[in-house]
Amino acid sequence: LNDGMIVQVRERLSTMPPCDVALLLESSRSRTRSEIWQLIEPDQYSDVLEDLSEDVRNGIIRQMVPEILADALEDMDTDDLVETLSGLPEAVSQDALSSMDEQDRQRAEQALSYGEDTAGFIMNTDTITLRPEVTVDVILRYLRLKGNIPKGTDTFYVVNRSDELIGSVPVTELLTARPAVKVEKLMTQDSVAVPVDMHENEVASLFERYDWLSAPVVDKENRLVGRITIDDVVDIIREGAEHSMMSMAGLDDEEDTFAPVIKSTKKRSVWLGVNLLTALMAAAVSDMFEATLSQLAVLAILNTIVPSMGGAAGNQTLTLVIRGMALGHVSGSNARWLIGKELAIGFFNGVIWAVLIASVIAMWKQDVMLGGVIAFAMMVNMVAAGLAGAMLPVLMKKMNIDPALAGSVILTTITDVVGIFAFLGTATWLLL
Amino acid sequence: LNDGMIVQVRERLSTMPPCDVALLLESSRSRTRSEIWQLIEPDQYSDVLEDLSEDVRNGIIRQMVPEILADALEDMDTDDLVETLSGLPEAVSQDALSSMDEQDRQRAEQALSYGEDTAGFIMNTDTITLRPEVTVDVILRYLRLKGNIPKGTDTFYVVNRSDELIGSVPVTELLTARPAVKVEKLMTQDSVAVPVDMHENEVASLFERYDWLSAPVVDKENRLVGRITIDDVVDIIREGAEHSMMSMAGLDDEEDTFAPVIKSTKKRSVWLGVNLLTALMAAAVSDMFEATLSQLAVLAILNTIVPSMGGAAGNQTLTLVIRGMALGHVSGSNARWLIGKELAIGFFNGVIWAVLIASVIAMWKQDVMLGGVIAFAMMVNMVAAGLAGAMLPVLMKKMNIDPALAGSVILTTITDVVGIFAFLGTATWLLL
């Protein structure tokens, strides 16, 4: 970037919507990112920061002066504010909090106190409330005076004198109601409220199931404390669905595609370390059959086929069960049936692929007995794969381990060990 | 289920919200599903069908009489109607269409003509439009007369005499505006409209980026033809994110967790067949080194370690790039930089894990030379894995192949072949 271009870029950036600036930052490597950031107008900081993913945002915040950061944070809605603060290292977020003015600090500390990933964490506090005894006419006059209604408001909530939630009125209802009607006649009383300590994933599945655009949030005494809007829930839904895919490859959900090489290498090394242990374990099993392998080199050549097929089949079952659990389709009551089903599929898969591989090997290596051995190993491993793929996520969930993160490693270890044992064991017994 | 229980279940079902009935059906195996379906009131059919996934819905529809199906379809919103019809086999959907009444059939055929996965396919046609010269007061009186506003309406669209979209007015704006103000003073003119033939994934990323709750849909002449609401987009966002995970395990997105065993076995067999070919290809590479393997059984034992590590590292890169492309972060301009980055990570990974595995093997097998051979193979394969993981999705996208579906198979084939070649080839050269 030369000086003439800088002016142009600065101009372009100031007219772009904040979400597009955020996308540009996300798609740049880290050096370009800092350069672009310096060209953004300070009054855009808060909107752009809101739209960034955690890794990228923290990288930028680390280069900001606490006072400027505090200014940007004060301009944010409560939900974005706490999300940003909670992703920061303790020291940085404390610095930022203490640079903020009294009122905003209290607002942030209150929301932070609900605990991460709860409804209280993702809610906004700019809710418009109505009283049951007021008429539509009065409300319309009040709203005209007030002049603006917070973004994403599709429903007004009705509270009594103790701030307890007693009903709700859709915005569109106010447009069609006669002016003299009282709110208590208009309101729906059986609307569902979200408890402030509900987990965000549960909130997201409620939104998805009931097609909500927003929902009221209440504390233990049923007092209205805020509202959650669909735009925040959309992020949770997408992140939830992505989480499984990223975890199954040993990646962090928030992993920044354009992070520096060293940082990415470090982040991914844990997973590769675990994989090395798995591979060494498989090698150790083969090692037990060294005598057999040294007599029949053909076994060494075919040794990977059975574990590989078991891994692929088991992984299909695992993925399906993990998704079923995420969608709420798989629970205690039907888990047993599902395990039975996957066991049956494993059996059928075993029969099909055993016959196929036996024919291929018998022809390729001109050895019917060898074909029989690999067929038997395939059968055993396919059944093991189906069983492991279905049982692992159910068991892990009971033990509070994330099946998406650890499931595939454990599954592969099982299908490797069972596959090698079955193949080399049977071969030792029958072919020597 | 005995007779007494049937009455109870029927009662329970009739008071449950349709989305909960749908969840119950999704979580049941196919026999229970038909039993439950028979207990649902016919006037709930359309709402329940809407909320089911394609596989489950088609299973139920196959058991319905065309006339009853047509009745249920007629009660649906346009977007749900076309989604249901397009998922059905041609013969069944033709039967259903011809049993529907004239008006609904036309509505369905019009929407179906836009082509699957387009904005026209997911839009609704129940849009309320305003004229620019009308005052707020007149609109309020009109709405009170009309009595109800379609679900999910957060914005009214302003059209001129030729039905061309010229602006939009948020519902909340009507509440705060003075009665005498004209629509043309209130409306935003630069609101973005979705072309009717835009792909649904593009629509979804616009919604996500700009936090829209709804968007107007226009034809080529900029005439308003409908609107898309966030509840339909939420499904697309979730399915899009899930699609990659399911495809990477060779599963269909709509795969029903509780389908009968035979059906599931059939659906998954293509993937396992492809995997068998991959495994046989790896075996064929090992086969070229049969002489080496028969002289040194230790090579057979260690032969799986290098391919396995390459597969794990390559899969991390592949997953990250596929997600980056789905989020719109990775495109032509930064793809080259990203490939360079992943190559560098592959190099560093190679160095780290080569040193580690060399030490382990040198100690385990008391053979420094063997450690050196496996270290070299690891280096080569890690670099290949990084390169393949980053380049494959970029290349496949250019060739219009879905990288999530085919990427991981091709990647594994590459890391298997390169890994075995590097390991056994170097061993043949140096150790014999």
Interface residues (C-beta under 8 A of the other chain):
Chain A: P17 C19 D20 L23 E26 S27 S28 R29 L140 L143 R144 K146 G147 N148 I149 G152 T153 D154 V171 T172 L174 L175 T176 A177 R178 F207 E208 R209 Y210 D211 L213 I230 D231 V233 V234 D235 I237 R238 A241 E242 S244 M245 M246 M248 A249 G250 L251 E255 T257 F258 V261 I262 S264 T265 R268 S269 W271 L272 N275 L276 T278 A279 L280 A282 A283 S286 D287 E290 A291 L293 S294 A297 V298 L299 A300 I301 L302 N303 T304 I305 P307 S308 M309 A312 A313 N315 Q316 L318 T319 L320 V321 R323 G324 L327 G328 H329 V330 S331 N334 W337 L338 K341 A344 I345 F348 N349 I352 W353 L356 I357 V360 D416
Chain B: P17 C19 D20 L23 E26 S27 S28 R29 L140 L143 R144 K146 G147 N148 I149 G152 T153 D154 V171 T172 L174 L175 T176 A177 R178 F207 E208 R209 Y210 D211 L213 I230 D231 V233 V234 D235 I237 R238 A241 E242 S244 M245 M246 M248 A249 G250 L251 E255 T257 F258 V261 I262 S264 T265 R268 S269 W271 L272 N275 L276 T278 A279 L280 A282 A283 S286 D287 E290 A291 L293 S294 A297 V298 L299 A300 I301 L302 N303 T304 I305 P307 S308 M309 A312 A313 N315 Q316 L318 T319 L320 V321 R323 G324 L327 G328 H329 V330 S331 N334 W337 L338 K341 A344 I345 F348 N349 I352 W353 L356 I357 V360 D416
